[in-house]
């Protein structure tokens, strides 16, 4: 299962709010909503998040084995 927990940890560490992602970086509220719900995102969105947050893919998501 893909976990977006690192995404929220990265936002906190960098002091960036979801509001900033939407209004400063131009991400849609739907994109943030999908991440919160653990829904899939495109690699294009992942690339844009990495560029905006100046981070690696592993700072956005990680794979966790289902138990």
Residue pairs with C-beta under 8 A, 6 or more apart in sequence:
1 38
1 63
1 64
1 65
1 66
2 38
2 40
2 61
2 62
2 63
2 64
3 38
3 61
3 62
3 63
3 64
4 35
4 36
4 38
4 60
4 61
5 62
6 58
6 59
6 60
6 61
6 62
7 35
7 49
7 59
7 60
7 61
9 59
10 53
10 55
10 59
10 60
11 17
11 18
11 21
11 53
14 53
14 55
16 53
18 32
21 27
21 32
21 52
22 28
22 29
22 32
25 52
27 45
27 48
27 49
27 52
31 41
31 45
34 40
34 41
35 41
46 57
46 60
46 61
49 55
49 60
50 56
50 57
50 59
50 60
53 59
53 60
